[in-house]
Amino acid sequence: VDRERAGQIEPNLVGPPDFAVYVAEEGVAEPAATAKTLLADAERLGAQVMVGNAERLALAGGKVTGAVVSGETISADEIVVAAGTGAPAIAATAGVKLSLETPPGLIV
């Protein structure tokens, strides 16, 4: 949509961009509340949630066997790398090339 239409769709937008993409079917969730809810559900279903600085993936016999988090090796049957734009660097510690494009953008 053009600048005028963006202002009509979102009247509180200060300095609308020259153009924007509007998708009526999409929504938004407050990030912190969403993360807390997802973590609580994961724990309820048996996941162990740990907080720390993910340094690298742990390997044994060519397989990922866990992760090194804040200097401590944590063994795991499965690992989720949920590090956003930092994911390729963590995956690379196990020899995995993770293609991730991070184009600039603005979400309103």
N, C-alpha and C positions, 0 to 999 in steps of 0.2 A: 504494500500500500504506500501511497505517497505521504508526505509530511502532514498535509491537511487531514487525510483520513486517519492517520495515526493519532493525531490530536483529538479527533472525534471519538475514536475507540477508547482512548485513555486520556480523559480531559486533565488529569493531574500531572501529566508528563511535561516536565520543564525542558524546553529546547528539543522538540521531537527531531529525530534523524530525517535525512532527505528521503529515505525509503526504509520500510520495515516489512517483515513477514508476519502475517497474522493468521493464526490457525485456531478457529473457533473451538475445535474439538479438544485442544490441549488445555492443560490446567497447570497449577503450581502447588507445591507443598512447601511449607516452612522447613528449611533444611535441618535445623537442630532438632526440632520435634520429630521429624520423620526419622532421622538417624536413631534417636532414643527409642522410638517405637520399634524399629527394625531390630535393634540390638536386644531389646526386651523379649521380642518374639523368638529370636534366635536362641537366647538363653533358656527360655521356656521349653524350647524343643530340644535342648541338650547341648547346645553349642557353648564353648567356653570362650568368653570374650576377654582379650588381653589388650592392654594399652601399653605402648612403648614405641621406641624408635626402631623400625624395621631396617636392619642393616643389609641383610642378604638372605638368600634362600640356602638352606642346608641340603647338601647332597651326599648320597652314599650309593655306590654302585651305579652311577649315572642317573639316579632317580632323586627327585625332590623328596626329602624325608622330614622337612620341617623348615623352620626359619630361625635366624639369629635376630633376636629382638633385645635391644638395650644390653648387648653383650651376653645374653643368655640364649643357649640353643634350646628351642622348643620343638619337640618331635610332634608330628601330626600325620594322620592318614591323608588329609586333604588340606590344601592351602588356598586361600582366596587372597589375591593381591588386589586390594581396593585402595590404590594409592593415587588415583587420578593421573595427572601428568607425570607423576613420579614412578608409575608402574613400569615403563620400559627399562629404567635403570635397575629396578629390583629384579625384573625378569632376566635381564642380562647377566646377573650373577649366577644364573643357572644355564647360561648359554642360549637363552631363548630371546629371539629378536621379536619384540612386540611392536607392531606398527600402530602408532597412535598419532593422529593429526590433531593439532590444537589450534585451529584457526581463531583469530580474534572475533569476538562477537559481543553483543549486548542483549541481555534478556530482560524484558520489562514485564 
